[in-house]
Amino acid sequence: MKMKKLIIFTSLVIGIILPASGQQNDGDEIVIGKYRTIDSKVLSEQRRILVNLPVGYETSDVKYPVVFHLYGDYVMT
């Protein structure tokens, strides 16, 4: 019975603390990546792209899938 109460208590504490720690506050910045410039040989021009890497990517040996979002004419600068 004590173990059941401990599990319920722990679940309640985690349920209260975790959502509060991940909330954004008014004025917080939203960072979704960094702009990079690449040379396009096909278009003979430089293109600006937005790159978003997972946290710890530089120091990790983990392989990640690549997702490309083709913006077309709706690029916001």
C-alpha positions as YAML, in Angstrom:
chain: A
units: angstrom
residues:
- id: 1
  name: MET
  ca: [0.00, 0.00, 0.00]
- id: 2
  name: LYS
  ca: [2.87, 2.41, 0.78]
- id: 3
  name: MET
  ca: [4.38, 1.78, -2.67]
- id: 4
  name: LYS
  ca: [1.06, 2.63, -4.36]
- id: 5
  name: LYS
  ca: [0.83, 5.91, -2.41]
- id: 6
  name: LEU
  ca: [4.43, 6.74, -3.32]
- id: 7
  name: ILE
  ca: [3.75, 6.14, -7.01]
- id: 8
  name: ILE
  ca: [0.61, 8.31, -6.92]
- id: 9
  name: PHE
  ca: [2.42, 11.09, -5.04]
- id: 10
  name: THR
  ca: [5.39, 11.00, -7.45]
- id: 11
  name: SER
  ca: [3.05, 11.09, -10.46]
- id: 12
  name: LEU
  ca: [1.24, 14.13, -9.06]
- id: 13
  name: VAL
  ca: [4.48, 15.99, -8.35]
- id: 14
  name: ILE
  ca: [5.84, 15.25, -11.83]
- id: 15
  name: GLY
  ca: [2.51, 16.22, -13.40]
- id: 16
  name: ILE
  ca: [2.64, 19.61, -11.70]
- id: 17
  name: ILE
  ca: [6.35, 20.43, -12.09]
- id: 18
  name: LEU
  ca: [7.04, 19.36, -15.68]
- id: 19
  name: PRO
  ca: [4.35, 21.43, -17.44]
- id: 20
  name: ALA
  ca: [5.32, 24.53, -15.47]
- id: 21
  name: SER
  ca: [9.00, 24.22, -16.39]
- id: 22
  name: GLY
  ca: [8.38, 24.18, -20.17]
- id: 23
  name: GLN
  ca: [6.10, 27.18, -20.47]
- id: 24
  name: GLN
  ca: [7.04, 30.28, -22.41]
- id: 25
  name: ASN
  ca: [6.79, 33.71, -20.88]
- id: 26
  name: ASP
  ca: [5.75, 36.96, -22.51]
- id: 27
  name: GLY
  ca: [8.69, 38.34, -24.46]
- id: 28
  name: ASP
  ca: [10.57, 35.03, -24.78]
- id: 29
  name: GLU
  ca: [12.33, 34.55, -28.11]
- id: 30
  name: ILE
  ca: [11.45, 31.72, -30.46]
- id: 31
  name: VAL
  ca: [14.54, 30.21, -32.07]
- id: 32
  name: ILE
  ca: [13.88, 27.71, -34.84]
- id: 33
  name: GLY
  ca: [17.25, 27.63, -36.54]
- id: 34
  name: LYS
  ca: [19.99, 29.62, -38.21]
- id: 35
  name: TYR
  ca: [20.11, 31.12, -41.68]
- id: 36
  name: ARG
  ca: [22.86, 29.84, -43.96]
- id: 37
  name: THR
  ca: [23.80, 30.92, -47.47]
- id: 38
  name: ILE
  ca: [24.63, 28.33, -50.12]
- id: 39
  name: ASP
  ca: [25.77, 28.74, -53.72]
- id: 40
  name: SER
  ca: [23.35, 27.34, -56.29]
- id: 41
  name: LYS
  ca: [25.18, 26.28, -59.43]
- id: 42
  name: VAL
  ca: [21.89, 25.52, -61.19]
- id: 43
  name: LEU
  ca: [20.42, 28.97, -60.50]
- id: 44
  name: SER
  ca: [23.79, 30.77, -60.61]
- id: 45
  name: GLU
  ca: [22.99, 32.63, -57.39]
- id: 46
  name: GLN
  ca: [23.26, 32.43, -53.64]
- id: 47
  name: ARG
  ca: [20.26, 31.04, -51.77]
- id: 48
  name: ARG
  ca: [19.41, 31.62, -48.13]
- id: 49
  name: ILE
  ca: [18.16, 28.58, -46.19]
- id: 50
  name: LEU
  ca: [17.05, 28.01, -42.61]
- id: 51
  name: VAL
  ca: [18.84, 25.16, -40.82]
- id: 52
  name: ASN
  ca: [17.58, 23.60, -37.59]
- id: 53
  name: LEU
  ca: [19.80, 21.02, -35.85]
- id: 54
  name: PRO
  ca: [18.90, 18.94, -32.78]
- id: 55
  name: VAL
  ca: [20.41, 19.90, -29.43]
- id: 56
  name: GLY
  ca: [23.81, 18.23, -29.03]
- id: 57
  name: TYR
  ca: [24.17, 17.49, -32.76]
- id: 58
  name: GLU
  ca: [27.75, 18.76, -32.93]
- id: 59
  name: THR
  ca: [28.98, 16.40, -30.21]
- id: 60
  name: SER
  ca: [26.86, 13.37, -31.09]
- id: 61
  name: ASP
  ca: [27.59, 10.34, -33.28]
- id: 62
  name: VAL
  ca: [23.85, 9.72, -33.77]
- id: 63
  name: LYS
  ca: [22.56, 9.76, -37.36]
- id: 64
  name: TYR
  ca: [19.46, 11.88, -37.95]
- id: 65
  name: PRO
  ca: [16.97, 11.91, -40.83]
- id: 66
  name: VAL
  ca: [16.85, 15.01, -43.02]
- id: 67
  name: VAL
  ca: [13.64, 16.94, -43.59]
- id: 68
  name: PHE
  ca: [13.40, 19.47, -46.42]
- id: 69
  name: HIS
  ca: [10.63, 22.05, -46.58]
- id: 70
  name: LEU
  ca: [10.26, 23.55, -50.04]
- id: 71
  name: TYR
  ca: [8.92, 27.06, -49.60]
- id: 72
  name: GLY
  ca: [8.42, 28.02, -53.22]
- id: 73
  name: ASP
  ca: [7.49, 31.70, -53.57]
- id: 74
  name: TYR
  ca: [6.42, 32.09, -49.95]
- id: 75
  name: VAL
  ca: [9.83, 32.70, -48.38]
- id: 76
  name: MET
  ca: [9.77, 35.33, -45.64]
- id: 77
  name: THR
  ca: [12.97, 37.29, -45.05]
...
